[in-house]
Amino acid sequence: MARVKTNPRRFYENAGRGIAMEKSRYRFYGWETADVRDARGLTPRDYYDLLSRVWCRETCAERMRGDWSEENRTLGQCTITAFLLQDIYGGRVLGVPLPDGNYHCFNVVSGRAFDLTSEQFDEKLDYADRPEQFREVHFKKEEKRLRYELLKARLAAILPPENTKTERRESKMEEQTVTITVKTKGEKCEMTDKEIRDWYASHILALFNPAYGTPEIDVDVKRVEK
C-alpha cells in the first residue's frame, strides 16, 4: 500500500511532461544533500527535474552536439547549468580540470557541493579543492553565453510563479491511499522489501510536480505466497 500525502494539483500530466520515470531516483553528484531552497521553495533536485525537460541539443556545447542524445541529456550542459543555478542559489561555481583543457563546472552552496550534469561521465570525478570559475571568463565565448540565455529562457517558460510557495502553504492537504497489487509467476522475487519499497516510492514520486514540493510517500510491502 502506498500512502501519498499531497495536493491533487501536483499530479504531472504524464504524457508530454518529458521526465523519464527512472530519473526520479537521482544519480547526480551531491543529490543527497542538495536541499537548499529558493524563493519558490525549490531544491536543486527539483531543478534537475525541470532542467531535464529543457536541456536539448541546442543548449549542448557545439563540440559535443554530435554525441548528445535524449538518453544523455546532461552532456555539454555543465557551465551554463552551473551559472544558472548560481543565479538562483548564489554560492560559487567551481571547475574540475578535464584532459582537453576545459573545466567541468559544478556548484557549491552553503558548503554543499552538487553537480546536476555529472551523469554525462562514466567515471567519478574528483571534486575536492577545485578552482573557482567566473562567468565573465566563460561568457567571453559568445556561443556559450547564447546557450546560457537559451537555457535560462526555456527554464523560465516552465517555472511556476514566485508565489507558488505561499499558495502551497495555504492549500489544503489531503491524504490519498493507493493500493497496488502485483501478481507474478515463476520464481520468488529476489528483491528485498526495502528495494521494493524504494522502487515504488521513487516511481510514484515521478508522478508529482516538483514545483509544488515533495510529497510524503509511505510504501507498505506484504508478500503473499500461494
Order of alpha helices (4+ residues) and beta strands (2+ residues): beta-alpha-alpha-beta-beta-beta-alpha-alpha-alpha-beta-alpha-beta
